[in-house]
Amino acid sequence: MTQPPDLTNPEERAAYKSELRGVMQWPRLAGFITVIAGAGILITTKSLEAPPAWALNSGWIVLGAGWIILLYAMVQRTLYHRRRMRGADTQD
């Protein structure tokens, strides 16, 4: 069992913020890029005179998938933070 970080100490707080920033970093980045791609597909498709239904649907699917990835990453990061504050071992 590890000790939770002392957030009243400025050095430990900065180190913990850096540690927490690294948790689920790649899934958060992938989700953000996917959301941007889905929004781009929707904006491009809606600007067409007669947008095909498949393009609109694929834009919504990509946008939704991106938000699901982001939500998953946020939940996992929150769970990590809770475990870390309890002093539980976060190594898997």
MDAnalysis code that builds the backbone (N, CA, C; Angstrom):
import MDAnalysis as mda
import numpy as np

u = mda.Universe.empty(276, n_residues=92, atom_resindex=np.repeat(np.arange(92), 3), trajectory=True)
u.add_TopologyAttr("name", ["N", "CA", "C"] * 92)
u.add_TopologyAttr("resid", np.arange(1, 93))
u.add_TopologyAttr("resname", ["MET", "THR", "GLN", "PRO", "PRO", "ASP", "LEU", "THR", "ASN", "PRO", "GLU", "GLU", "ARG", "ALA", "ALA", "TYR", "LYS", "SER", "GLU", "LEU", "ARG", "GLY", "VAL", "MET", "GLN", "TRP", "PRO", "ARG", "LEU", "ALA", "GLY", "PHE", "ILE", "THR", "VAL", "ILE", "ALA", "GLY", "ALA", "GLY", "ILE", "LEU", "ILE", "THR", "THR", "LYS", "SER", "LEU", "GLU", "ALA", "PRO", "PRO", "ALA", "TRP", "ALA", "LEU", "ASN", "SER", "GLY", "TRP", "ILE", "VAL", "LEU", "GLY", "ALA", "GLY", "TRP", "ILE", "ILE", "LEU", "LEU", "TYR", "ALA", "MET", "VAL", "GLN", "ARG", "THR", "LEU", "TYR", "HIS", "ARG", "ARG", "ARG", "MET", "ARG", "GLY", "ALA", "ASP", "THR", "GLN", "ASP"])
u.atoms.positions = np.array([
    [0.844, -1.168, 0.000],
    [0.000, 0.000, 0.000],
    [0.892, 1.235, 0.000],
    [0.591, 2.176, -0.859],
    [1.392, 3.394, -0.960],
    [0.709, 4.533, -0.218],
    [1.492, 5.540, 0.096],
    [0.967, 6.711, 0.776],
    [0.313, 7.645, -0.239],
    [-0.831, 8.225, 0.099],
    [-1.411, 9.224, -0.801],
    [-0.545, 10.480, -0.801],
    [-0.557, 11.233, -1.885],
    [0.267, 12.442, -1.929],
    [-0.251, 13.499, -0.952],
    [0.668, 14.256, -0.399],
    [0.320, 15.354, 0.496],
    [0.061, 16.585, -0.364],
    [-1.209, 16.907, -0.579],
    [-1.558, 18.002, -1.472],
    [-1.382, 19.368, -0.841],
    [-1.021, 19.415, 0.442],
    [-0.732, 20.708, 1.058],
    [0.704, 21.144, 0.772],
    [1.549, 20.208, 0.389],
    [2.936, 20.495, 0.038],
    [2.989, 20.870, -1.449],
    [3.471, 22.062, -1.807],
    [3.477, 22.498, -3.209],
    [4.270, 21.580, -4.147],
    [5.398, 21.037, -3.672],
    [6.183, 20.153, -4.544],
    [5.448, 18.844, -4.814],
    [4.855, 18.270, -3.761],
    [4.119, 17.010, -3.950],
    [2.871, 17.232, -4.793],
    [2.200, 18.367, -4.609],
    [1.021, 18.675, -5.411],
    [1.393, 18.800, -6.886],
    [2.500, 19.470, -7.188],
    [2.950, 19.607, -8.575],
    [3.320, 18.254, -9.164],
    [3.988, 17.421, -8.372],
    [4.354, 16.081, -8.850],
    [3.103, 15.244, -9.102],
    [2.112, 15.356, -8.219],
    [0.883, 14.571, -8.393],
    [0.093, 15.066, -9.606],
    [0.059, 16.378, -9.822],
    [-0.625, 16.907, -11.005],
    [0.018, 16.369, -12.276],
    [1.341, 16.309, -12.277],
    [2.054, 15.763, -13.428],
    [1.738, 14.272, -13.603],
    [1.705, 13.545, -12.494],
    [1.363, 12.116, -12.533],
    [-0.052, 11.908, -13.066],
    [-0.990, 12.703, -12.569],
    [-2.385, 12.561, -12.975],
    [-2.586, 12.942, -14.441],
    [-1.796, 13.911, -14.918],
    [-1.877, 14.313, -16.317],
    [-1.503, 13.164, -17.249],
    [-0.628, 12.288, -16.793],
    [-0.185, 11.167, -17.611],
    [-1.142, 9.984, -17.619],
    [-2.105, 9.970, -16.691],
    [-3.049, 8.861, -16.614],
    [-4.048, 8.958, -17.766],
    [-4.152, 7.903, -18.540],
    [-5.083, 7.823, -19.672],
    [-4.829, 8.936, -20.692],
    [-3.574, 9.322, -20.861],
    [-3.237, 10.408, -21.773],
    [-3.554, 10.057, -23.222],
    [-3.157, 8.877, -23.669],
    [-3.391, 8.513, -25.069],
    [-4.865, 8.299, -25.387],
    [-5.638, 7.632, -24.539],
    [-7.073, 7.541, -24.842],
    [-7.761, 8.905, -24.868],
    [-7.355, 9.821, -23.980],
    [-7.952, 11.164, -24.007],
    [-7.617, 11.876, -25.306],
    [-6.375, 11.755, -25.757],
    [-5.975, 12.374, -27.016],
    [-6.713, 11.733, -28.194],
    [-6.824, 10.407, -28.185],
    [-7.534, 9.716, -29.266],
    [-9.009, 10.111, -29.288],
    [-9.628, 10.224, -28.121],
    [-11.024, 10.649, -28.062],
    [-11.210, 12.057, -28.571],
    [-10.306, 12.954, -28.203],
    [-10.393, 14.338, -28.660],
    [-10.257, 14.418, -30.179],
    [-9.282, 13.700, -30.726],
    [-9.084, 13.696, -32.185],
    [-10.304, 13.102, -32.882],
    [-10.883, 12.061, -32.309],
    [-12.065, 11.440, -32.908],
    [-13.258, 12.385, -32.889],
    [-13.440, 13.120, -31.792],
    [-14.528, 14.102, -31.713],
    [-14.333, 15.187, -32.778],
    [-13.111, 15.683, -32.916],
    [-12.824, 16.707, -33.919],
    [-13.076, 16.160, -35.327],
    [-12.677, 14.917, -35.570],
    [-12.900, 14.311, -36.886],
    [-14.395, 14.160, -37.168],
    [-15.160, 13.707, -36.180],
    [-16.606, 13.570, -36.362],
    [-17.273, 14.901, -36.627],
    [-16.856, 15.934, -35.893],
    [-17.408, 17.274, -36.123],
    [-17.031, 17.773, -37.510],
    [-15.802, 17.496, -37.931],
    [-15.380, 17.896, -39.276],
    [-16.180, 17.210, -40.361],
    [-16.446, 15.916, -40.169],
    [-17.261, 15.178, -41.141],
    [-18.662, 15.786, -41.211],
    [-19.243, 16.071, -40.048],
    [-20.592, 16.642, -40.032],
    [-20.636, 18.030, -40.667],
    [-19.684, 18.880, -40.348],
    [-19.672, 20.230, -40.911],
    [-19.479, 20.172, -42.423],
    [-18.554, 19.331, -42.867],
    [-18.311, 19.206, -44.306],
    [-19.526, 18.638, -45.022],
    [-20.126, 17.626, -44.450],
    [-21.276, 16.981, -45.083],
    [-22.484, 17.916, -45.111],
    [-22.721, 18.641, -44.022],
    [-23.883, 19.540, -43.978],
    [-23.719, 20.738, -44.907],
    [-22.484, 21.049, -45.296],
    [-22.276, 22.171, -46.206],
    [-22.545, 21.783, -47.655],
    [-22.693, 20.497, -47.919],
    [-23.015, 20.044, -49.268],
    [-24.469, 20.373, -49.588],
    [-24.746, 20.524, -50.871],
    [-26.117, 20.856, -51.286],
    [-27.076, 19.706, -50.999],
    [-26.670, 18.504, -51.338],
    [-27.509, 17.323, -51.088],
    [-26.646, 16.278, -50.371],
    [-26.531, 16.387, -49.063],
    [-25.640, 15.460, -48.344],
    [-26.200, 14.042, -48.340],
    [-25.332, 13.067, -48.610],
    [-25.801, 11.672, -48.547],
    [-26.036, 11.261, -47.089],
    [-27.037, 10.452, -46.905],
    [-27.411, 10.027, -45.550],
    [-26.283, 9.250, -44.878],
    [-25.565, 8.434, -45.647],
    [-24.503, 7.638, -45.055],
    [-23.388, 8.520, -44.487],
    [-23.130, 9.652, -45.134],
    [-22.074, 10.541, -44.650],
    [-22.496, 11.215, -43.340],
    [-23.763, 11.652, -43.286],
    [-24.259, 12.243, -42.041],
    [-24.243, 11.220, -40.911],
    [-24.708, 10.022, -41.200],
    [-24.725, 8.971, -40.178],
    [-23.315, 8.623, -39.706],
    [-22.374, 8.532, -40.637],
    [-21.007, 8.203, -40.231],
    [-20.408, 9.330, -39.385],
    [-20.739, 10.572, -39.686],
    [-20.270, 11.692, -38.881],
    [-20.779, 11.607, -37.452],
    [-22.070, 11.299, -37.310],
    [-22.643, 11.168, -35.960],
    [-22.044, 9.990, -35.213],
    [-21.787, 8.888, -35.924],
    [-21.194, 7.707, -35.291],
    [-19.778, 8.002, -34.814],
    [-18.985, 8.669, -35.648],
    [-17.614, 9.013, -35.264],
    [-17.627, 9.992, -34.088],
    [-18.510, 10.968, -34.134],
    [-18.621, 11.933, -33.042],
    [-19.010, 11.235, -31.732],
    [-19.985, 10.348, -31.809],
    [-20.409, 9.598, -30.624],
    [-19.315, 8.698, -30.085],
    [-18.588, 8.047, -30.983],
    [-17.490, 7.174, -30.554],
    [-16.405, 7.981, -29.842],
    [-16.131, 9.160, -30.347],
    [-15.135, 10.015, -29.701],
    [-15.542, 10.407, -28.296],
    [-16.817, 10.745, -28.126],
    [-17.298, 11.108, -26.783],
    [-17.284, 9.913, -25.845],
    [-17.571, 8.731, -26.360],
    [-17.517, 7.524, -25.527],
    [-16.087, 7.270, -25.064],
    [-15.116, 7.439, -25.972],
    [-13.709, 7.259, -25.602],
    [-13.305, 8.279, -24.546],
    [-13.705, 9.539, -24.737],
    [-13.378, 10.579, -23.757],
    [-14.018, 10.299, -22.405],
    [-15.268, 9.880, -22.411],
    [-15.954, 9.572, -21.163],
    [-15.273, 8.411, -20.436],
    [-14.894, 7.383, -21.187],
    [-14.179, 6.240, -20.598],
    [-12.874, 6.700, -19.952],
    [-12.116, 7.529, -20.651],
    [-10.837, 8.006, -20.120],
    [-11.044, 8.853, -18.863],
    [-12.088, 9.682, -18.859],
    [-12.358, 10.518, -17.684],
    [-12.736, 9.666, -16.476],
    [-13.560, 8.661, -16.695],
    [-13.971, 7.782, -15.591],
    [-12.758, 7.028, -15.046],
    [-11.917, 6.497, -15.922],
    [-10.742, 5.758, -15.474],
    [-9.778, 6.654, -14.708],
    [-9.626, 7.885, -15.160],
    [-8.744, 8.823, -14.461],
    [-9.302, 9.179, -13.085],
    [-10.618, 9.351, -13.002],
    [-11.251, 9.641, -11.719],
    [-11.091, 8.463, -10.762],
    [-11.268, 7.253, -11.260],
    [-11.087, 6.067, -10.420],
    [-9.642, 5.948, -9.941],
    [-8.697, 6.264, -10.807],
    [-7.280, 6.253, -10.421],
    [-7.045, 7.248, -9.296],
    [-7.592, 8.455, -9.451],
    [-7.424, 9.493, -8.436],
    [-8.006, 9.038, -7.091],
    [-9.180, 8.446, -7.116],
    [-9.801, 7.972, -5.866],
    [-8.959, 6.896, -5.199],
    [-8.458, 5.938, -6.012],
    [-7.608, 4.882, -5.452],
    [-6.330, 5.481, -4.874],
    [-5.764, 6.426, -5.563],
    [-4.511, 7.051, -5.132],
    [-4.712, 7.837, -3.834],
    [-5.840, 8.512, -3.704],
    [-6.107, 9.282, -2.494],
    [-6.389, 8.381, -1.294],
    [-6.891, 7.174, -1.547],
    [-7.097, 6.209, -0.466],
    [-5.787, 5.549, -0.047],
    [-4.770, 5.697, -0.871],
    [-3.498, 5.064, -0.590],
    [-3.413, 3.651, -1.128],
    [-4.369, 3.288, -1.987],
    [-4.359, 1.941, -2.559],
    [-3.251, 1.830, -3.588],
    [-2.793, 0.605, -3.798],
    [-1.760, 0.366, -4.800],
    [-2.382, 0.507, -6.178],
    [-1.887, 1.430, -6.994],
    [-2.475, 1.693, -8.310],
    [-1.774, 0.929, -9.412],
    [-0.716, 0.182, -9.080],
    [-0.014, -0.606, -10.090],
    [-0.788, -1.880, -10.381],
    [-1.010, -2.150, -11.664],
    [-1.730, -3.379, -12.069],
    [-0.777, -4.426, -12.547],
])
